[in-house]
Amino acid sequence: MSEVLSRRTERRTRQRAANRTAILEAARRVAAREGAGELSLRAVAGEAGYAPASVYEYFRNRAELVLALAAEDMGGLARSLREPAPGTLALAAKTALDAMRGSGALPAAIATLEGGDAPPEAERLFNGKLIAALTAFAEAAGRTPKTREEQADVLLAAAAVTGLAVLARAGRLKTLGLEESVLLERLDKRFTPPLP
């Protein structure tokens, strides 16, 4: 009897995971059309073919859904950075910039976190993925920060790359007449410590 119950529980767990994935995929499609900042659970439910109330079984509110999308993007960024290591900050920054340029969920997540209505579990998941992405960024840049100051430098470099991604996404780099590759080289020079 316990084997039957075990299989039933496993099947239910797999189905819940599949439903959650379907909702996230629908959210990504809605975000691509309307912008992640404009996501609504009702629109996502319609896109996924679910009743709006059933989406609440997986995500308590819009904030949790946005943070789940952003956490997935952060996980993808960390994986990209762990592929054959770039070795320099400029190459790691280029990899990060390419990954972030396509994410509308990251800017929406920042606004969501500012709003303070995210469930604590969703915020912890996002923070964990953020730390993993920052760690992968540091490693891909050939750094292993040991001091708080070195950690701060990695965070500042990542913040600069994030800002560049926002400007590039909005078309502002072209408007300002600046080239991404030149800016990444300058960033590398600023954050690479001089040889002793």
CYANA upper distance limits for C-alpha pairs under 8 A (distance plus 0.5 A):
  1 MET  CA      5 LEU  CA      6.89
  2 SER  CA      6 SER  CA      6.44
  3 GLU  CA      7 ARG  CA      6.69
  4 VAL  CA      8 ARG  CA      6.64
  5 LEU  CA      9 THR  CA      6.59
  6 SER  CA     10 GLU  CA      6.61
  7 ARG  CA     11 ARG  CA      6.54
  8 ARG  CA     12 ARG  CA      6.62
  9 THR  CA     13 THR  CA      6.61
 10 GLU  CA     14 ARG  CA      6.71
 11 ARG  CA     15 GLN  CA      6.65
 12 ARG  CA     16 ARG  CA      6.66
 13 THR  CA     17 ALA  CA      6.73
 14 ARG  CA     18 ALA  CA      6.65
 15 GLN  CA     19 ASN  CA      6.59
 16 ARG  CA     20 ARG  CA      6.59
 17 ALA  CA     21 THR  CA      6.64
 18 ALA  CA     22 ALA  CA      6.64
 19 ASN  CA     23 ILE  CA      6.72
 20 ARG  CA     24 LEU  CA      6.73
 20 ARG  CA     58 TYR  CA      6.82
 21 THR  CA     25 GLU  CA      6.60
 22 ALA  CA     26 ALA  CA      6.62
 22 ALA  CA     48 ALA  CA      6.99
 23 ILE  CA     27 ALA  CA      6.57
 23 ILE  CA     44 VAL  CA      7.35
 23 ILE  CA     45 ALA  CA      7.67
 23 ILE  CA     48 ALA  CA      6.30
 23 ILE  CA     55 VAL  CA      7.90
 24 LEU  CA     28 ARG  CA      6.67
 24 LEU  CA     65 LEU  CA      8.13
 24 LEU  CA     68 ALA  CA      8.39
 24 LEU  CA     69 LEU  CA      7.31
 25 GLU  CA     29 ARG  CA      6.90
 25 GLU  CA     48 ALA  CA      8.48
 26 ALA  CA     30 VAL  CA      6.74
 26 ALA  CA     44 VAL  CA      6.22
 26 ALA  CA     45 ALA  CA      8.23
 26 ALA  CA     47 GLU  CA      6.02
 26 ALA  CA     48 ALA  CA      5.70
 27 ALA  CA     31 ALA  CA      6.46
 27 ALA  CA     39 LEU  CA      7.78
 27 ALA  CA     44 VAL  CA      5.65
 27 ALA  CA     47 GLU  CA      8.18
 27 ALA  CA     69 LEU  CA      8.48
 28 ARG  CA     32 ALA  CA      6.56
 28 ARG  CA     36 ALA  CA      8.38
 28 ARG  CA     69 LEU  CA      7.97
 29 ARG  CA     33 ARG  CA      6.92
 29 ARG  CA     47 GLU  CA      8.47
 30 VAL  CA     34 GLU  CA      6.41
 30 VAL  CA     35 GLY  CA      7.78
 30 VAL  CA     36 ALA  CA      8.15
 30 VAL  CA     39 LEU  CA      7.37
 30 VAL  CA     43 ALA  CA      7.70
 30 VAL  CA     44 VAL  CA      6.98
 30 VAL  CA     47 GLU  CA      7.76
 31 ALA  CA     35 GLY  CA      4.85
 31 ALA  CA     36 ALA  CA      4.78
 31 ALA  CA     37 GLY  CA      8.12
 31 ALA  CA     38 GLU  CA      7.72
 31 ALA  CA     39 LEU  CA      6.66
 31 ALA  CA    104 GLY  CA      7.79
 31 ALA  CA    105 ALA  CA      8.32
 32 ALA  CA     36 ALA  CA      7.68
 32 ALA  CA    104 GLY  CA      8.24
 34 GLU  CA     38 GLU  CA      6.68
 34 GLU  CA     39 LEU  CA      7.84
 35 GLY  CA     39 LEU  CA      7.43
 35 GLY  CA    104 GLY  CA      7.10
 36 ALA  CA     66 VAL  CA      7.79
 36 ALA  CA    104 GLY  CA      6.00
 36 ALA  CA    105 ALA  CA      5.89
 36 ALA  CA    108 ALA  CA      6.37
 37 GLY  CA    104 GLY  CA      8.33
 37 GLY  CA    105 ALA  CA      8.12
 37 GLY  CA    107 PRO  CA      8.46
 37 GLY  CA    108 ALA  CA      5.54
 39 LEU  CA     43 ALA  CA      7.60
 39 LEU  CA     44 VAL  CA      7.82
 39 LEU  CA     62 ARG  CA      7.67
 39 LEU  CA     66 VAL  CA      8.37
 40 SER  CA     44 VAL  CA      6.80
 40 SER  CA     62 ARG  CA      6.78
 41 LEU  CA     45 ALA  CA      6.45
 41 LEU  CA     52 PRO  CA      7.24
 41 LEU  CA     55 VAL  CA      7.49
 41 LEU  CA     61 ASN  CA      7.86
 41 LEU  CA     62 ARG  CA      6.64
 42 ARG  CA     46 GLY  CA      6.75
 42 ARG  CA     52 PRO  CA      5.80
 43 ALA  CA     47 GLU  CA      6.68
 44 VAL  CA     48 ALA  CA      6.59
 45 ALA  CA     49 GLY  CA      6.46
 45 ALA  CA     50 TYR  CA      5.38
 45 ALA  CA     51 ALA  CA      6.49
 45 ALA  CA     52 PRO  CA      5.63
 45 ALA  CA     54 SER  CA      8.45
 45 ALA  CA     55 VAL  CA      6.70
 46 GLY  CA     50 TYR  CA      6.57
 46 GLY  CA     51 ALA  CA      7.64
 46 GLY  CA     52 PRO  CA      7.81
 50 TYR  CA     54 SER  CA      6.94
 50 TYR  CA     55 VAL  CA      7.49
 51 ALA  CA     55 VAL  CA      7.56
 52 PRO  CA     56 TYR  CA      7.72
 53 ALA  CA     57 GLU  CA      7.87
 54 SER  CA     58 TYR  CA      8.08
 55 VAL  CA     59 PHE  CA      6.70
 56 TYR  CA     60 ARG  CA      5.59
 56 TYR  CA     61 ASN  CA      7.49
 59 PHE  CA     64 GLU  CA      6.35
 59 PHE  CA     65 LEU  CA      6.35
 60 ARG  CA     64 GLU  CA      6.94
 60 ARG  CA     65 LEU  CA      8.48
 60 ARG  CA    119 PRO  CA      8.39
 61 ASN  CA     65 LEU  CA      7.16
 61 ASN  CA    118 ALA  CA      8.29
 62 ARG  CA     66 VAL  CA      6.67
 63 ALA  CA     67 LEU  CA      6.63
 63 ALA  CA    109 ALA  CA      8.19
 63 ALA  CA    112 THR  CA      6.26
 63 ALA  CA    113 LEU  CA      8.43
 63 ALA  CA    117 ASP  CA      6.95
 63 ALA  CA    118 ALA  CA      5.51
 63 ALA  CA    119 PRO  CA      8.15
 64 GLU  CA     68 ALA  CA      6.61
 64 GLU  CA    118 ALA  CA      6.11
 64 GLU  CA    119 PRO  CA      6.85
 64 GLU  CA    122 ALA  CA      6.10
 64 GLU  CA    123 GLU  CA      8.48
 65 LEU  CA     69 LEU  CA      6.84
 66 VAL  CA     70 ALA  CA      6.71
 66 VAL  CA    105 ALA  CA      6.81
 66 VAL  CA    108 ALA  CA      7.30
 66 VAL  CA    109 ALA  CA      6.36
 66 VAL  CA    112 THR  CA      7.98
 67 LEU  CA     71 ALA  CA      6.39
 67 LEU  CA    105 ALA  CA      8.11
 67 LEU  CA    109 ALA  CA      5.95
 67 LEU  CA    112 THR  CA      8.16
 67 LEU  CA    118 ALA  CA      8.39
 67 LEU  CA    122 ALA  CA      6.73
 67 LEU  CA    123 GLU  CA      7.53
 67 LEU  CA    126 PHE  CA      6.66
 68 ALA  CA     72 GLU  CA      6.76
 68 ALA  CA    122 ALA  CA      7.27
 68 ALA  CA    125 LEU  CA      8.25
 68 ALA  CA    126 PHE  CA      7.62
 69 LEU  CA     73 ASP  CA      6.88
 69 LEU  CA    105 ALA  CA      6.49
 70 ALA  CA     74 MET  CA      6.64
 70 ALA  CA    103 SER  CA      8.30
 70 ALA  CA    105 ALA  CA      5.42
 70 ALA  CA    106 LEU  CA      5.60
 70 ALA  CA    109 ALA  CA      6.73
 70 ALA  CA    126 PHE  CA      7.54
 71 ALA  CA     75 GLY  CA      6.63
 71 ALA  CA    125 LEU  CA      7.26
 71 ALA  CA    126 PHE  CA      5.34
 71 ALA  CA    129 LYS  CA      6.21
 71 ALA  CA    130 LEU  CA      7.99
 72 GLU  CA     76 GLY  CA      6.72
 72 GLU  CA    129 LYS  CA      8.44
 73 ASP  CA     77 LEU  CA      6.64
 73 ASP  CA    100 MET  CA      8.37
 73 ASP  CA    103 SER  CA      7.34
 73 ASP  CA    105 ALA  CA      8.07
 73 ASP  CA    106 LEU  CA      8.03
 74 MET  CA     78 ALA  CA      6.69
 74 MET  CA    126 PHE  CA      8.43
 74 MET  CA    129 LYS  CA      6.06
 74 MET  CA    130 LEU  CA      6.58
 74 MET  CA    132 ALA  CA      8.44
 74 MET  CA    133 ALA  CA      6.51
 75 GLY  CA     79 ARG  CA      6.77
 75 GLY  CA    129 LYS  CA      6.29
 75 GLY  CA    132 ALA  CA      8.02
 75 GLY  CA    133 ALA  CA      7.33
 76 GLY  CA     80 SER  CA      6.65
 76 GLY  CA     99 ALA  CA      8.29
 77 LEU  CA     81 LEU  CA      6.70
 77 LEU  CA     96 ALA  CA      6.92
 77 LEU  CA     99 ALA  CA      6.42
 77 LEU  CA    100 MET  CA      7.98
 77 LEU  CA    133 ALA  CA      6.73
 78 ALA  CA     82 ARG  CA      6.74
 78 ALA  CA    132 ALA  CA      6.79
 78 ALA  CA    133 ALA  CA      4.87
 78 ALA  CA    134 LEU  CA      8.24
 78 ALA  CA    136 ALA  CA      5.96
 78 ALA  CA    137 PHE  CA      7.77
 79 ARG  CA     83 GLU  CA      7.01
 79 ARG  CA    136 ALA  CA      8.41
 80 SER  CA     95 THR  CA      7.58
 80 SER  CA     96 ALA  CA      8.32
 80 SER  CA     99 ALA  CA      8.25
 81 LEU  CA     85 ALA  CA      7.33
 81 LEU  CA     86 PRO  CA      8.35
 81 LEU  CA     92 ALA  CA      7.22
 81 LEU  CA     95 THR  CA      7.11
 81 LEU  CA     96 ALA  CA      7.60
 81 LEU  CA    133 ALA  CA      8.36
 81 LEU  CA    136 ALA  CA      6.21
 81 LEU  CA    137 PHE  CA      6.63
 81 LEU  CA    140 ALA  CA      6.43
 82 ARG  CA    136 ALA  CA      6.60
 82 ARG  CA    139 GLU  CA      8.50
 82 ARG  CA    140 ALA  CA      7.19
 85 ALA  CA     92 ALA  CA      8.40
 85 ALA  CA    139 GLU  CA      8.31
 85 ALA  CA    140 ALA  CA      5.53
 85 ALA  CA    141 ALA  CA      8.29
 86 PRO  CA     91 LEU  CA      5.82
 86 PRO  CA     92 ALA  CA      6.13
 86 PRO  CA    140 ALA  CA      6.04
 86 PRO  CA    141 ALA  CA      7.11
 87 GLY  CA     91 LEU  CA      7.45
 87 GLY  CA     92 ALA  CA      7.64
 87 GLY  CA    140 ALA  CA      6.05
 87 GLY  CA    141 ALA  CA      5.48
 87 GLY  CA    142 GLY  CA      5.56
 88 THR  CA     92 ALA  CA      6.69
 88 THR  CA    140 ALA  CA      7.53
 88 THR  CA    141 ALA  CA      4.95
 88 THR  CA    142 GLY  CA      6.58
 88 THR  CA    188 ASP  CA      7.96
 89 LEU  CA     93 ALA  CA      6.30
 89 LEU  CA    140 ALA  CA      7.89
 89 LEU  CA    141 ALA  CA      4.74
 89 LEU  CA    142 GLY  CA      7.84
 89 LEU  CA    187 LEU  CA      8.29
 89 LEU  CA    188 ASP  CA      5.76
 89 LEU  CA    191 PHE  CA      8.34
 89 LEU  CA    192 THR  CA      8.08
 90 ALA  CA     94 LYS  CA      6.61
 90 ALA  CA    141 ALA  CA      8.07
 90 ALA  CA    184 LEU  CA      5.69
 90 ALA  CA    185 GLU  CA      6.14
 90 ALA  CA    187 LEU  CA      7.41
 90 ALA  CA    188 ASP  CA      5.58
 91 LEU  CA     95 THR  CA      6.75
 91 LEU  CA    141 ALA  CA      7.79
 92 ALA  CA     96 ALA  CA      6.69
 92 ALA  CA    137 PHE  CA      6.73
 92 ALA  CA    140 ALA  CA      6.00
 92 ALA  CA    141 ALA  CA      5.87
 93 ALA  CA     97 LEU  CA      6.36
 93 ALA  CA    137 PHE  CA      8.14
 93 ALA  CA    141 ALA  CA      8.45
 93 ALA  CA    158 ALA  CA      8.05
 93 ALA  CA    161 VAL  CA      6.68
 93 ALA  CA    184 LEU  CA      7.29
 94 LYS  CA     98 ASP  CA      6.58
 94 LYS  CA    181 SER  CA      8.43
 94 LYS  CA    184 LEU  CA      7.59
 95 THR  CA     99 ALA  CA      6.86
 96 ALA  CA    100 MET  CA      6.52
 96 ALA  CA    137 PHE  CA      8.09
 96 ALA  CA    161 VAL  CA      7.77
 97 LEU  CA    101 ARG  CA      6.34
 97 LEU  CA    161 VAL  CA      6.62
 97 LEU  CA    162 THR  CA      7.53
 97 LEU  CA    164 LEU  CA      7.84
 97 LEU  CA    165 ALA  CA      6.02
 98 ASP  CA    102 GLY  CA      7.68
 98 ASP  CA    165 ALA  CA      8.33
 99 ALA  CA    103 SER  CA      7.71
100 MET  CA    106 LEU  CA      8.24
100 MET  CA    162 THR  CA      7.70
100 MET  CA    165 ALA  CA      6.62
101 ARG  CA    165 ALA  CA      5.62
101 ARG  CA    166 VAL  CA      7.54
101 ARG  CA    168 ALA  CA      7.67
101 ARG  CA    169 ARG  CA      6.28
102 GLY  CA    169 ARG  CA      8.32
103 SER  CA    107 PRO  CA      8.42
104 GLY  CA    108 ALA  CA      7.07
105 ALA  CA    109 ALA  CA      6.41
106 LEU  CA    110 ILE  CA      6.95
107 PRO  CA    111 ALA  CA      7.04
108 ALA  CA    112 THR  CA      6.58
109 ALA  CA    113 LEU  CA      6.54
110 ILE  CA    114 GLU  CA      6.78
111 ALA  CA    115 GLY  CA      6.85
112 THR  CA    116 GLY  CA      7.28
112 THR  CA    117 ASP  CA      7.69
112 THR  CA    118 ALA  CA      7.46
113 LEU  CA    117 ASP  CA      7.80
113 LEU  CA    118 ALA  CA      7.08
113 LEU  CA    123 GLU  CA      8.23
118 ALA  CA    122 ALA  CA      7.00
118 ALA  CA    123 GLU  CA      6.89
119 PRO  CA    123 GLU  CA      6.92
120 PRO  CA    124 ARG  CA      6.62
121 GLU  CA    125 LEU  CA      6.68
122 ALA  CA    126 PHE  CA      6.70
123 GLU  CA    127 ASN  CA      6.56
124 ARG  CA    128 GLY  CA      6.55
125 LEU  CA    129 LYS  CA      6.82
126 PHE  CA    130 LEU  CA      6.58
127 ASN  CA    131 ILE  CA      6.65
128 GLY  CA    132 ALA  CA      6.73
129 LYS  CA    133 ALA  CA      6.61
130 LEU  CA    134 LEU  CA      6.66
131 ILE  CA    135 THR  CA      6.55
132 ALA  CA    136 ALA  CA      6.62
133 ALA  CA    137 PHE  CA      6.51
134 LEU  CA    138 ALA  CA      6.69
134 LEU  CA    154 VAL  CA      7.86
134 LEU  CA    155 LEU  CA      7.69
134 LEU  CA    158 ALA  CA      7.76
135 THR  CA    139 GLU  CA      6.70
136 ALA  CA    140 ALA  CA      6.43
137 PHE  CA    141 ALA  CA      6.65
137 PHE  CA    154 VAL  CA      8.40
137 PHE  CA    158 ALA  CA      8.18
138 ALA  CA    142 GLY  CA      6.91
138 ALA  CA    143 ARG  CA      5.57
138 ALA  CA    144 THR  CA      6.83
138 ALA  CA    145 PRO  CA      7.93
138 ALA  CA    154 VAL  CA      6.75
139 GLU  CA    143 ARG  CA      5.73
139 GLU  CA    144 THR  CA      6.68
145 PRO  CA    150 GLU  CA      5.43
145 PRO  CA    151 GLN  CA      5.82
145 PRO  CA    154 VAL  CA      8.22
146 LYS  CA    150 GLU  CA      6.94
146 LYS  CA    151 GLN  CA      7.68
147 THR  CA    151 GLN  CA      6.82
148 ARG  CA    152 ALA  CA      6.64
149 GLU  CA    153 ASP  CA      6.82
150 GLU  CA    154 VAL  CA      6.93
151 GLN  CA    155 LEU  CA      6.80
152 ALA  CA    156 LEU  CA      6.58
153 ASP  CA    157 ALA  CA      6.62
153 ASP  CA    191 PHE  CA      7.52
154 VAL  CA    158 ALA  CA      6.60
155 LEU  CA    159 ALA  CA      6.51
156 LEU  CA    160 ALA  CA      6.65
157 ALA  CA    161 VAL  CA      6.81
157 ALA  CA    187 LEU  CA      7.80
157 ALA  CA    191 PHE  CA      7.61
158 ALA  CA    162 THR  CA      6.61
159 ALA  CA    163 GLY  CA      6.63
160 ALA  CA    164 LEU  CA      6.70
161 VAL  CA    165 ALA  CA      6.65
162 THR  CA    166 VAL  CA      6.85
163 GLY  CA    167 LEU  CA      6.73
164 LEU  CA    168 ALA  CA      6.39
164 LEU  CA    173 LEU  CA      8.44
164 LEU  CA    180 GLU  CA      8.39
165 ALA  CA    169 ARG  CA      6.41
166 VAL  CA    170 ALA  CA      6.73
167 LEU  CA    171 GLY  CA      6.69
167 LEU  CA    172 ARG  CA      5.52
167 LEU  CA    173 LEU  CA      6.36
168 ALA  CA    172 ARG  CA      6.35
168 ALA  CA    173 LEU  CA      5.92
168 ALA  CA    174 LYS  CA      8.14
171 GLY  CA    175 THR  CA      7.05
172 ARG  CA    176 LEU  CA      6.50
173 LEU  CA    177 GLY  CA      6.65
173 LEU  CA    178 LEU  CA      5.75
173 LEU  CA    179 GLU  CA      7.25
173 LEU  CA    180 GLU  CA      7.85
174 LYS  CA    178 LEU  CA      6.43
174 LYS  CA    179 GLU  CA      7.67
178 LEU  CA    182 VAL  CA      8.12
178 LEU  CA    183 LEU  CA      7.99
179 GLU  CA    183 LEU  CA      6.90
180 GLU  CA    184 LEU  CA      6.67
181 SER  CA    185 GLU  CA      6.74
182 VAL  CA    186 ARG  CA      6.79
183 LEU  CA    187 LEU  CA      6.64
184 LEU  CA    188 ASP  CA      6.65
185 GLU  CA    189 LYS  CA      6.85
186 ARG  CA    190 ARG  CA      6.73
187 LEU  CA    191 PHE  CA      6.76
188 ASP  CA    192 THR  CA      6.29
